[in-house]
Amino acid sequence: MEDYHKPDQQTVQVLRNIANRLRINCIKATTAAGNGHPTSCCSVAEIMSVLFFHTMRYRPEDPRHYNNDRFLLSKGHAAPALYSMWVETGFLKENEMFSLCHADSSHESHTMHKQHFVEVAHGFLGQGLGMACGMAYTGKYFDKSSYRVFCLMGDGEMSEGSVWEAMSFASYYQLDNLVAILDINRLGQSDTSPLQHHVEKYHKRFEAFGWHAIIVDGHSVEELCKALSQPRHQPTAIIAKTIKGKGIPAAEDKQGWHAKPLAKDMADMVVKDLQSRITNSSKHLYPSAPTEDSPPVSLRNIRMPSAPSYKAGEKISTRKAYGMALAKLGRYYERVVALDGDTNNLTYSEIFKNEHPNRFVECYIAQQNMVSVAVGCAARDRNLVFASTLASFFTRTHDQLRMAAMSESNVKLCGSHCGLSSGEEGPSLMALEDLAMFRALPSSTVFYPSDGVSTEKATDLAATTKGLCYIRTSRHDCSIIYNSNEDFHVGQAKVVYQSKDDQVTVVAAGMMIHEALAAAEHLKKERISIRIIDPFTIKPLDYKTIIDHGRATRGRVLTVEDHYYEGGLGEALSSVMVNEQGYNLHCLAVSHVPRSGKPHELLKIYGIDRDAIVQAVRKMMSGSTNAK
């Protein structure tokens, strides 16, 4: 290779020394902790050494600097190998490694985002490459920078379908700044990996996906240096044939050693042997400095520049209002980007796509990878990322969402066609459990707007609310009920209908607000007044407002929701009201898997329409105390 500068023998030896120190530190740390994956660390020793001290360009004193090359340890259980590299750079002290798995230590058995040198949390295999795709896409198309993205993967995770979604994405978008390094050590958790050491099969598969694939001896410093120095015109896969437990004679290429730290006497013996292989050298290797060609980015104070422009009585679906709000936000902030999974004409993210085509990323029908790409695009605060698809499709991405939450990722998600609004599409496309799923994610914020105004406000607030946000939108048009100057806040409910003689408080969101308003008009003819509260956010839920208004209606509170009973609005409120005295909480929700039909028919069939609300209010007035 014309641009390959072969390392001299002294450099080669120093890289070998670093690899063996990695093994020593990993063995010591896992033995001291009585936990960890020393054999998985030992197989990647030379790979890590070459990456961190020959290939990657970064500032060791500032691991998250925006010009640095990115590194993702997709096989997160090899975390001690990463810690060892940061000991070598001087960023960590050696004794910090030996606090592995201590309750007061940030060095966990799997990498977590709270560590300054970790991009995103890892633990669930098969997600690292998708996140790397998001970082590489940002580097190539948004930052237009020279930094590269390296993702170290295990052969076990190659059985995950999300890996192949990511491979397809990287090839389609020609992410030539992305390098995947495969640790093909043959052994998995309980058995061999499917392809074992048949590296030529991995080679063929990667090439079939449009990648440049190179087979190397994963313990040869020279081969790794050469492969990682090759010019790139497409995404590159380094297929490294390695030995699991390399350097631990009793465990090398042996089953039964996964996730097993060495006993103290055995560890001492192995460490002594590894120390004897380290030769003295006066040469010190330092990471190469990154090229300073990434633009500075600030995501502070991204807010809508003006109030919504909807008029009272105008009709628009909340999904379309979301698309219009996103495009509006994108007009004023060039770091707002949108992703979709081949549903942009349904979610209305097509409005953003048409206005800002260079900031729209089509992820096609690979929703798991879409979420991972979103997390990667948002890393290091390079972009404010909104990703949308049908709400029901997010259920298949729960693994990715869970790790996004653990990574404290600042991604915003919008799910359209929620609940029975999908109507004729049938139950498989009706998201009736999405609130439960998103509410259960740590530190998540869940918006459920009821009209165009509140949808635009939800999009605006999501932009400034740190962490994972979910906006739930409906398919059909509904009337504007809020004034354009209405002030909205996360965790603050709105009283949309009330009088001094109200007898029942009805809590509803989304299109259920409109059913409740219709029920109120009907009940008024019977001289029954109800108060209607729109929670706006289901998480955090404004319990205080609801309880206070419920007290004013003699403790009678009715929730109605286009969702299953489990995990939705009713359960969220009941978890607090169970500790309150003098309240009668009644919940209306979808009780079982629905069928196809027109939305208004389904609302009636499954007991959550205006007539069902009227009947429930009557029942509560008559003194019934049934919970459902």
N, C-alpha and C positions, 0 to 999 in steps of 0.2 A: 504494500500500500504506500502510495506516494507521500501521504501526510502522516504516516505512522512512524513515531520515533521510539524505537525499541529501548526499553529501560536497560541501563547498565546492570551488571551483576550485583553491584553494591545496593542499588535500588531494589532489585529483585529480592535480595536477602533481607533488607529492612521490611519489605512488605510481608515476607514469610514470618519474620519476627513478630510483626503486628498481629498476624493471624494466630500465631501460637499464644500470644498474650491474651488475645480474645478468648481462646479456649480455656486458658488458665483462669481468667476472671469469671467466665461463665460457670465453670465447674465450682469454683470457690463460692460464688454467690448463691447458686442453687443448692449446694450442699449446706451452706449456712442457713438458708431459708427452709430447707426441707421440702422445697417445692420448685417447680420449674421444668424446663425442657433442655437440659444440657446437650443431648445428642442432636437436637434440631439446630442448636446454636453452632455446634462444632462442624456441621456440614457446610455452613455458609461462611466460615472464617476467612478463607482467601477471597471470596467474593466481596465481603465487607471491607477487607483491607484495601483491595484494589479500588473499589468504588470511592472510599473516603479519602484515600491518600495518593491516588493516581488519576482518577477520572473526573470526579465531581469538582465543581468550582463553587466555593461558598465561603462565607465569613464564619470561621469557627466560633468567634466570640458573639455572634449574632445569628443564631440558627434560623430565625424566621425572616431574615432580611429579604425584601421582595426581589432582589437581583439574584439571589442564590439559586443554584440547582435544587430541585425538590427530590426528596427520597421518601418512599412509602414502604413500610415493612408489612406487606400484605399478610405474610405468615407471622402474625403478631405474637405468637407464642415464643418466637425467638427474640423476645425483647431484650434479654441480657446481652445479646450480641450487639444490639444497637447502643445500649448503655456503655458497653466496652469501647465502642468507637468514640463516643464523646468523652470518655476518660482519656483516650489517646490524644484527642484534640486539645485537652486541657479544660474543656468546658465543665466537666464533672471531676470531682475528686474520687480517687479509687475507693475510698472507704464508703462513699455514697452507694456504690454498687452493692455493697454487702448489707444494705438496709432493705434489700429486695423483699417484697411482700409484707414488710412491717406496716402496721396500721398507721403509723405516723410518717410514712415515707411515700413519696410520689412515684417511686420506682416499683411498678406492679409487674405481675407475671405476664401480662399482656400490655402493649403500649396504649397509653391514654393521652388525650389531647391536653391535659393539664401540664404535661411535660413540655418544656419550651422548644424542644427539638423534635416534637412529634406533630405532624400535620393534622392528623385525624385519628380517632380511636380505631384500634384493630382488635379483633378477637373472633368475629364471625368470618370464617374464611370465604374467599371469593368476591370480596368487595373492593380490595385495594386497587385493582386494575381500572375499574370504573371511575374511582376517585382520581386516579392518575390521569385518566382521559380528560376529566374536567380541568385539571391543572394544565395539561398539555394544550388543550384547546384554548384556554385563556392565554397561555404563553404565545401561541402561534397567531391567534386571530384577534385577541383583545389587547394584550400588552405589546404584541409584535416584537418580542424580546428574544434574546439568544439563550435564556436559561433552558435547561433540559429537565426532564422528569424521569426518575428511575424508580421502578417498582420491583421489589424482590418478592417472589412468589414461591410457594411450595408446590410440589407435584400433586399432593392430595387435593388441593383446592381446584385443580383443573377439572374435577368432576362437577363443579358448580356451573350451572347454566349461565349465571351472571358473568362469568369470566368470558364466555364466548360471545355474549352480547357486547361486552367491552371491546373484545378483539375486532368485532365487526364494525363498531363505531370508530375505533382508531384507524382502521384501514380506509373506511369511507371518507373520513375527513383528513386523510393523509397526515397523520400526526407524526411527522418525522423527527420531532423533538422528544418522543416517548421511547423509552427502553424498558422492556420487561426482562428480568433475569429470573430464570426458572431453576430452582434448587431441586434437581431430579435425584433425590437420595433413595428412591425406591420404596421406602417403608412409610406406612401411615400410622394411625393411632393403634389399630388392632390387627392390621394385616398389611400386605403389600399394596402399593398403589396399582391401579389397573394396568398401566403400561410398563410398570417396573423400570428397568434401565434401557428400554427400547427407545432411545433418544431419537432415532431416525423417524419414528412415528410422530413424535411431537413436531419434528422438523416439517414433515409433510403437512400436518394440520395447520401450523402457523402459516406456511407458504400458501396453502389453499385459502386462507383468510386474508391474503394480501400483505403479509408481513415479510420482512427480511429476517430469516432465521439462521443462526450460527450455532453449531454444536462445539462445545469446548469441554476440556477436562476442568471441572470446577475447582480442583485443588492445584491447578497450574497457574501460578501468578503470571507467567509469560503469556499463556494463551488468553487469559482474561484481559490482560492489558491490551493485547492485539485486537481482540474482538470488540472491546469497548471503545477502541480508537477508530474503528471503521467509519467512513463517511456514511451519512444516513440520508436516504431519499424517500423513506417510508418508515413506519414503525418497525422497531427492531426487537427481536426476541433472542436473548442469549440463553441457549439451552445447555445448562451446566450439569454434567454428570458428576455426581458427588457420592460420598459415602456417609451415611448417617452415623454419627458418633465418631467421626474421624478424629484420631488422636487418643481415643479411649479403647485400648486393645480389646477388652472384654465385651465392648458394646458395638464395635464397628460392624455395620451391615447385619446386625442381629435384631431379630424381633423381640418384643417384650421390654424394650428400653425406652419407649416413648413416654415422656412426662415423668421420668424417674430420675431424681437426683442421686448422685453417687454417695455411698456411705463414706464417713469421714476418713477411715483408713485407706479405702480405695482411692478417694479423691486425692489424698496426700501423695500416694504413690504415682498417680497419673500426672499430677502437677509437677512432681519432681522430674519425671521423664520429659515432659514438655519443656520445662525450664532448661534442660540439657540441650535442647535443639535450638535454643536462642543464642545466636552468636553476637559477640560484641561488635559494635559498629559506631564509628564517629559520625556517620551520616544521619541526619534527621530529615524526615519528610514533612512537608507542610502542604495543606490544601491550596490549590490554585485559587486566586482571587476571581470573583465573578466579573463578568462584563457589566458595566454600569449603563444599561440601556433600557431598563424598564421605567415606565412613567410613574411618578408618584400618584397615589390614589387616596382620596378621602371620601368616606361614605357617611360623614357626619351631616346632620341637618338635611337629609333628603326628605322633603315634604312636598305635598301638592302645592303648586303655586297659587291656586285659586279654589274657591268653593265649587261644589258641583253645580251644574247648570240645569238640573231637572226642574220641572214645574209640577205642582200638585195635580194629581189625577192622571198625569202622563203614565203610560205603561211601558215597562221594559223588564226583561228577565235579569235576574241578578248575575247570571253568567255573562250576559252581554255587557252589563255595567262593569263587571270585572275587567273584561277585555279593553273597554274604553278607558277605564281608570289606569290600567297598566300602560297603555299607549301614551296617555297624558303624562304620566310620571316619567316615561322614557324620553319625552320631548325636552325635558329640562335637565336630565341627568344622564350623561353618556355611559355611566357604569351600571345602569339598570339593564339587566339582560333577562331574556325569557326562554324557557325550554318547554317543549311539548312532546307528546308521544303519538304523533299522527292523528291528533284529535283537535287541532287548532281551529277547525271550522265549527266545532261543537263547543269548545271552551271559550271561544272568541279571542284566544290569544292571537288569532290571525290578524286582528286589528293592529296589534303590536308588530307582528311580522311584516305587514304591508308598509308600516311607517318606518320601521327600524330593522330592515332585513339583515344587516350586518351584526345585529345583536340578538338575533333569534337563532336558537339551536334546535333543529329537528332531531329528536332522538328515536323516532319511529316506535313501533310496537315492542318496546323493550323497557317497560316502566321501571324495573329494578335498576337497570343501568342508568335510566334518566335521573333517578334520585341520587345515585352515586356520582354521576357527572355534575349534578347541581352542587353537591357537597364539595367536589373538587374545584368547581368554578368559584365558589364562595371562599375557599381557603385563603388565608393571609389577607382577608378583607380586600380582595381585588375587585369583586363585583357584588352588587346586590341582586340576588338571583331569585326569580319567580319561576316555578315549574308547575305546569297544569296538565291535567288529564281528567277522564271521568272519575268521579269520586270512588266508584266501585273498584277501579283498577288500582287504587292505592293499597288495597288490602294485600295484594301480592308483593308489595314493597315493604312489608312490615320490618323485615330484617334490616333493610337499608335505613328506614326511618329510625329504628331503634339505635343504630350506630351513629346516625346523624345527630340524634339527641345527645348521646354520650360524648360526641365530638364537640358539643356546644356550637354546632354549625348554624350559621345565620341564613338559613334557606327558608323561602316562603312558598307554600304549596296551595294550589287552588283545585278543589275537586268539584266538578259540575255534575248535573243530572243526579242530584242527591235524592234519596228516598223514592217515594211513589211518583215523583214528577217524571220519571223515565217512562211511566205508563205502558204503552204498547210494546216497549223494548223487552219487557219481562223481568222477572226477579233477579236474573243473573247480573243485570246492569243497574239494579236498584241498590244504591249504597244505603243500607239500613243499620250498619254497624260501624260506620266510619267515625262517628263522634266518640264511641267507646274506645276505638283504637287510638285516636289522636289524644284523647284526654289522658290515656294511660301512659303516654310518653313523658318522661321527666322534663320539666321546664318548658313544656309546649304552651302555646297560646292558640285557642280555637275560636275563630270568628264565625258567626252565623247571621249574616245580614238579611234584612227583610225587604229591602227595596233598593232602587238605584243609588239613592243618596247614601244610605248606610253601607252599601257595597263599596262605593268610592272611598268613604271614610275608613272602612276596614282595610282596604288596600293601602291607603295612606298610613294608617297606624302600623300595619304589618311592616312597612318599610323602616320604621323607626323603633320597632319592638325587637330587642335583641333575642336571637334564638329561633327555634323552629316555630313557624306560624302556619296555621291551616285555615283557609277560607272556604266555607261550604256554600256552594251556589246551586240554584235550581234552574230547571229547564224552561219553564213557561213564564210569560209576561205577567207582571203584577204591578199594581198601582203604586205610585210614589206616595208615601205617607209622611215623610219628613220634610221639613223646610230645609233648603239648601244651606242655611247658616246654622243648622243644628250642630251643637258641639258634642262630639263622641269621645269616649275614653275607654281604654282597655279595662275590663272589670267593672264597668258602670252601666247598669240597666236603664232602660227608658220606660217611663209610664206613658203609654200611647193613648189611653182611653180611661177616663175616670169621672166620678161624680162624688158628692158628699154622702150619697146614700148607697154606695156599692155594697153588695152582699157577698160576692165571691171574687177572689183575685185569680185571674187566668194568666198563666205564664206560657208564652209561645214564642217561636222564632221562625224565620224564613217564611214560607208561604202559609204556615199555620197562623201567623199573625192576621192574615187576611181572612182566614176562616173564622178566627176569634172575633174580628171586627164585624163580620156578617152575623155571627151568633149574637153579638151584643145588640145589634139593631133589632133582631127578632125578639130577644128577651125583653127589650124595652117596651114592646107592645104588651107584654105580660106584667109590666111594672116591676121587672127584676133588673137591677143594675149590676153590671160586672165591671171590674177594673182589669185592664189588660197591660201586662208588662212584657216588654221585649228585652231579653237579657243581653243581646248583642254579642257578648262573648260567653260561650258555654264553659270555657276555662280561661281565666278565672271567672267564676260565677259570682254575681253580685248578691250574695246571700242576704246581706243586711237590708237592702232595698226591698227584696221580695218578702222577707220576714216582717219588716215594718208595715208594709202595705197589707200583708196577710192578716196582721193583728187588727188593722182597721176594718177588715171584712170578717171579723169574728172568728179568725183562724181558718177560714175556708180558703184553700188554695188548690187550684186545678192546673196541672201541666198537660200540655198537648204537644206531641212531637211526631214528625215524619221520620221515625227511627224505631228500631226495636226497643222494648222496655229495658233490656240489659245495657247498662253503661251510658245511657243517654241523659237528657235533661232531667227527667223525673228522678232517676237514681242519684244524679248529682245533687239535687235539692233535698231528696229524702235523707241523704247521708248527714245533712246538717239538721234538718227539722226533727229527726228522731230524738234529738236532745232538747227540743223545745216543747213546752207544755201548752196545751190548749189549742192545738192545730189539727185540722182535718185535711190531710193531703190526699188528693185523688189524681191518678195519672192515666192519661190516654196515650197509647202508642200502638205500634204494629205488633201484634202478638205472635204471628207465625209467618212463614215464607209466603209472600203474596203471589198473585198470578198477573198475567198481562191484562191490560184494559186501559180505558181512558182515565187520566189522573183523577178527575172529579168522581168517577165511578169507584175507583179504588179507595179514595179517601172515605167514601160512604161505606163500602164493603168492610173495610178494616177499622171502622169506628173512630176516625179522627177528623171528620169533616164538621161543618158548622152545626148540623143537626145533632151529631154526637156530643158536641160541646154543650148545646142547649139541653140535651137530656141529662148530661152529667151535672150541669149546674142545678137543674131541677132536683135531681137525686140528692145533691148535697144540701139543698134548701130543705128537703124533707127529713134530713137528719141521718142519712146513710153514712156509715164510716168505712166502707170498703176502700182498701188501698188502691185497687185497680178496677 
